[in-house]
Amino acid sequence: MRKQEGLQKSTKTDQDCAIQRERIKGKFAMTITIRSGECMKIIIFSDVPAMAICDQIETDFCVRPECVITGKVDSTLLKKYQALLDTRESLVILISSAGYKDSMESVLGIRSCSSVPIILAANNLSRADEYILRNAGVDDFHEGLEYDTFFCLQIRSAKRWIDRFGNHDEKNNIRFGNWVFQKNMSVVVSPDRRSFRISQKEYRFLELLLKRQGDIITRSEISRYVFKRDWDPTDKSIDVLVSKLRCRFRKEKQYQGPAIENVRGVGYTLILN
């Protein structure tokens, strides 16, 4: 009979993850330690005691989650944690033992005020349930209410997604005050996440104003950058363009948008309110 193999260890390490594998008595076990850095913020909404999960996540990720034990994720609760949900590096873990209906209400509530990634940990969800919940805004599912190796890897995967999104966001989005200019889609997003699309000429004009924020931009510069021609004093194209962009910001009555100020005889400047 073949003699039982002794303890064997192998270690694989990269900047995110160190995996130690041990083969003991023919069974394969895996422990994972992940260092994600303090930039990641995790909020756990759970209807079951979850402090053990919170402790294990902190051990693996060096990030202490905000753990909220609640029977229902309602608007009052979301308002309390709005600042955390608005953070671009945030991840929401929703642990629900209540079933499909309550999970759906919680997901819809979170999605109504935030676009952060959501991992839903629940029991006995059917494929149809998961399909509908994914369309409602769930990014990943975990079978069961316990923290294990697979749950750890799902969080790691979400962290990588957040990092990629963050890099993409920095490249394509310009933030001015509480507003966001999404360059890749020619869209301006208000502080309450209402968005409006702008024309190509409005895009170039707003881009120039944001690049030279606080500077006075002459009409000649605007004409060359936006219209690709020299400025003609009889041409009212710039006046029309400024009027249209001002009107777009004024439609968002709840939030005062940036002001495009006219510097008489010179040009325009952007002032954030």
C-alpha positions as CSV (number, residue, x, y, z in Angstrom):
1,M,0.0,0.0,0.0
2,R,1.3,3.5,-0.9
3,K,2.6,5.4,2.1
4,Q,0.6,8.6,3.0
5,E,2.3,11.7,1.7
6,G,3.6,14.1,4.3
7,L,2.6,17.8,4.6
8,Q,3.2,19.7,1.4
9,K,3.1,23.5,1.1
10,S,3.3,25.9,-1.8
11,T,2.9,29.6,-1.7
12,K,1.9,32.0,-4.5
13,T,2.2,35.8,-3.9
14,D,1.4,38.9,-5.9
15,Q,0.7,42.4,-4.8
16,D,-3.0,41.7,-3.9
17,C,-3.0,38.1,-2.8
18,A,-1.0,35.5,-1.0
19,I,-2.4,32.0,-1.2
20,Q,-1.2,29.2,0.9
21,R,-2.2,25.7,-0.2
22,E,-1.9,22.7,2.1
23,R,-2.5,19.1,1.2
24,I,-3.3,17.2,4.4
25,K,-4.6,13.6,4.4
26,G,-5.6,13.8,0.8
27,K,-7.9,16.9,1.3
28,F,-7.1,20.2,-0.3
29,A,-7.6,23.3,1.9
30,M,-7.0,27.0,1.0
31,T,-6.5,30.1,3.1
32,I,-6.4,33.5,1.5
33,T,-5.1,36.8,2.7
34,I,-5.8,39.9,0.6
35,R,-4.5,43.4,1.2
36,S,-6.8,45.9,-0.5
37,G,-5.7,49.1,1.1
38,E,-7.7,51.7,3.1
39,C,-9.2,53.3,0.0
40,M,-11.9,50.6,-0.3
41,K,-15.0,51.1,1.9
42,I,-17.4,48.2,2.6
43,I,-20.9,48.6,4.0
44,I,-22.8,45.5,5.1
45,F,-26.6,45.5,5.4
46,S,-27.7,42.3,7.1
47,D,-30.9,40.9,8.6
48,V,-28.9,38.3,10.6
49,P,-25.9,38.8,13.0
50,A,-22.9,39.5,10.9
51,M,-20.1,40.7,13.2
52,A,-18.2,37.5,12.5
53,I,-18.3,38.2,8.8
54,C,-17.3,41.7,9.5
55,D,-14.2,40.5,11.5
56,Q,-13.2,38.1,8.8
57,I,-13.5,40.7,6.0
58,E,-11.3,43.0,8.1
59,T,-8.7,40.3,8.6
60,D,-8.6,39.5,4.8
61,F,-8.9,43.1,3.4
62,C,-7.5,45.3,6.2
63,V,-10.7,47.4,5.9
64,R,-13.2,47.6,8.7
65,P,-16.7,47.3,7.1
66,E,-19.6,49.4,8.3
67,C,-22.0,46.7,9.5
68,V,-25.7,47.5,9.8
69,I,-28.0,44.9,11.3
70,T,-31.5,45.7,10.0
71,G,-34.7,44.0,9.1
72,K,-35.3,46.3,6.1
73,V,-33.1,48.7,4.1
74,D,-35.4,51.7,3.9
75,S,-35.1,55.3,2.7
76,T,-34.3,56.6,6.3
77,L,-31.5,54.1,6.7
78,L,-30.1,54.9,3.2
79,K,-30.2,58.6,3.9
80,K,-28.1,58.1,7.1
81,Y,-25.4,56.3,5.1
82,Q,-25.7,58.4,1.9
83,A,-22.2,59.8,2.3
84,L,-20.7,56.3,2.4
85,L,-22.8,55.2,-0.6
86,D,-21.7,58.2,-2.6
87,T,-18.0,57.2,-2.2
88,R,-16.7,55.8,-5.5
89,E,-14.6,53.1,-3.8
90,S,-17.6,51.7,-1.9
91,L,-18.9,48.1,-2.0
92,V,-22.3,47.1,-0.6
93,I,-22.8,43.5,0.7
94,L,-26.4,42.7,1.3
95,I,-27.0,39.6,3.5
96,S,-30.6,38.6,3.4
97,S,-32.3,35.6,4.9
98,A,-35.8,37.0,4.2
99,G,-36.2,35.7,0.7
100,Y,-36.6,37.1,-2.8
101,K,-39.2,39.8,-2.1
102,D,-37.4,41.6,0.7
103,S,-34.1,41.3,-1.1
104,M,-35.6,43.0,-4.2
105,E,-37.0,45.9,-2.1
106,S,-33.5,46.4,-0.5
107,V,-31.7,46.3,-3.9
108,L,-34.1,48.7,-5.5
109,G,-33.8,51.0,-2.5
110,I,-30.0,51.0,-2.7
111,R,-30.0,51.5,-6.5
112,S,-32.4,54.5,-6.2
113,C,-29.7,56.4,-4.4
114,S,-26.3,54.8,-5.4
115,S,-24.5,53.1,-8.2
116,V,-22.0,51.2,-6.0
117,P,-21.5,47.5,-6.7
118,I,-23.8,45.1,-4.7
119,I,-23.0,41.6,-3.7
120,L,-26.1,39.7,-2.5
121,A,-25.7,36.8,-0.1
122,A,-28.9,34.8,0.2
123,N,-30.3,31.3,0.5
124,N,-32.3,29.4,-2.1
125,L,-32.5,31.9,-4.9
126,S,-33.7,30.3,-8.1
127,R,-32.1,31.1,-11.5
128,A,-35.1,33.2,-12.3
129,D,-34.8,35.1,-9.0
130,E,-31.1,35.9,-9.7
131,Y,-31.9,37.0,-13.3
132,I,-34.5,39.5,-12.1
133,L,-32.4,40.7,-9.2
134,R,-29.4,41.2,-11.5
135,N,-31.6,43.4,-13.8
136,A,-32.6,45.3,-10.6
137,G,-28.9,46.1,-9.9
138,V,-27.2,43.2,-8.2
139,D,-23.6,42.7,-9.5
140,D,-22.8,39.3,-7.9
141,F,-24.5,36.6,-5.9
142,H,-23.2,34.4,-3.0
143,E,-25.0,31.2,-2.1
144,G,-25.5,31.1,1.7
145,L,-25.1,33.5,4.6
146,E,-21.6,32.4,5.7
147,Y,-18.2,34.0,4.8
148,D,-16.0,31.5,3.0
149,T,-13.2,31.4,0.4
150,F,-15.5,32.0,-2.5
151,F,-17.1,35.0,-0.8
152,C,-13.6,36.4,-0.2
153,L,-12.8,36.0,-3.9
154,Q,-16.0,37.7,-4.9
155,I,-15.1,40.7,-2.8
156,R,-11.6,40.7,-4.3
157,S,-13.2,40.6,-7.8
158,A,-15.4,43.5,-6.9
159,K,-12.4,45.4,-5.7
160,R,-10.7,45.0,-9.0
161,W,-13.8,46.1,-10.8
162,I,-13.9,49.2,-8.6
163,D,-10.2,49.9,-9.3
164,R,-10.8,49.6,-13.1
165,F,-13.9,51.8,-12.9
166,G,-12.1,54.3,-10.9
167,N,-9.3,54.6,-13.4
168,H,-11.8,54.8,-16.2
169,D,-13.8,57.4,-14.3
170,E,-10.8,59.6,-13.7
171,K,-9.9,59.5,-17.4
172,N,-13.4,60.3,-18.8
173,N,-15.1,62.3,-16.0
174,I,-14.5,65.8,-15.0
175,R,-15.9,66.9,-11.7
176,F,-16.8,70.5,-11.1
177,G,-18.4,71.2,-7.7
178,N,-21.1,68.6,-7.2
179,W,-21.5,68.2,-11.0
180,V,-19.9,65.7,-13.3
181,F,-19.0,66.1,-17.0
182,Q,-18.9,62.6,-18.6
183,K,-16.7,63.3,-21.7
184,N,-17.1,59.9,-23.3
185,M,-20.9,60.2,-23.5
186,S,-21.2,64.0,-23.8
187,V,-23.4,64.0,-20.7
188,V,-23.6,66.4,-17.7
189,V,-24.8,64.8,-14.4
190,S,-26.3,67.0,-11.7
191,P,-25.8,66.4,-7.9
192,D,-29.0,64.4,-7.7
193,R,-27.8,62.2,-10.6
194,R,-30.1,63.6,-13.2
195,S,-28.3,63.8,-16.5
196,F,-28.6,65.7,-19.8
197,R,-26.8,65.3,-23.1
198,I,-25.1,68.2,-24.7
199,S,-24.2,68.9,-28.3
200,Q,-20.7,68.6,-29.8
201,K,-20.1,72.4,-29.7
202,E,-21.4,72.6,-26.2
203,Y,-19.1,69.8,-25.3
204,R,-16.1,71.5,-26.6
205,F,-17.0,74.8,-25.0
206,L,-17.6,73.2,-21.6
207,E,-14.4,71.2,-21.9
208,L,-12.4,74.5,-22.6
209,L,-14.1,76.2,-19.6
210,L,-13.2,73.3,-17.3
211,K,-9.6,73.1,-18.6
212,R,-9.1,76.8,-18.0
213,Q,-11.3,77.0,-14.9
214,G,-10.9,80.5,-13.3
215,D,-9.2,82.0,-16.4
216,I,-10.8,84.5,-18.7
217,I,-11.1,82.9,-22.1
218,T,-11.2,85.3,-25.0
219,R,-13.8,85.1,-27.8
220,S,-11.0,84.4,-30.3
221,E,-9.9,81.4,-28.3
222,I,-13.4,80.1,-28.0
223,S,-14.0,80.5,-31.7
224,R,-10.8,78.7,-32.7
225,Y,-11.4,75.8,-30.1
226,V,-15.1,75.3,-30.7
227,F,-15.8,76.4,-34.2
228,K,-12.4,75.9,-35.8
229,R,-12.3,79.4,-37.3
230,D,-11.2,82.9,-36.5
231,W,-13.5,85.1,-34.5
232,D,-15.7,87.5,-36.4
233,P,-17.2,90.4,-34.3
234,T,-20.4,90.2,-36.3
235,D,-20.8,86.4,-35.6
236,K,-23.3,85.7,-32.8
237,S,-22.5,81.9,-32.6
238,I,-20.6,82.2,-29.3
239,D,-23.5,84.2,-27.7
240,V,-26.0,81.6,-28.8
241,L,-23.7,78.8,-27.5
242,V,-23.3,80.5,-24.1
243,S,-27.1,81.1,-23.8
244,K,-27.9,77.4,-24.5
245,L,-25.4,76.1,-22.0
246,R,-26.6,78.5,-19.3
247,C,-30.2,77.4,-19.9
248,R,-29.3,73.7,-19.5
249,F,-27.8,74.4,-16.0
250,R,-30.8,76.6,-15.0
251,K,-33.3,73.8,-15.7
252,E,-31.8,72.0,-12.7
253,K,-33.6,74.3,-10.3
254,Q,-32.9,72.3,-7.2
255,Y,-29.2,72.8,-7.6
256,Q,-27.4,75.9,-8.6
257,G,-25.1,75.1,-11.5
258,P,-21.8,76.7,-12.4
259,A,-22.0,80.3,-13.7
260,I,-20.6,81.2,-17.1
261,E,-19.7,84.9,-16.5
262,N,-19.3,87.4,-19.2
263,V,-16.2,89.6,-18.9
264,R,-17.2,92.6,-20.9
265,G,-15.1,93.2,-23.9
266,V,-12.9,90.2,-23.3
267,G,-14.6,86.8,-23.1
268,Y,-16.0,84.4,-20.5
269,T,-15.0,82.6,-17.4
270,L,-16.4,79.7,-15.4
271,I,-17.3,80.3,-11.7
272,L,-18.3,77.3,-9.5
273,N,-21.2,78.1,-7.1
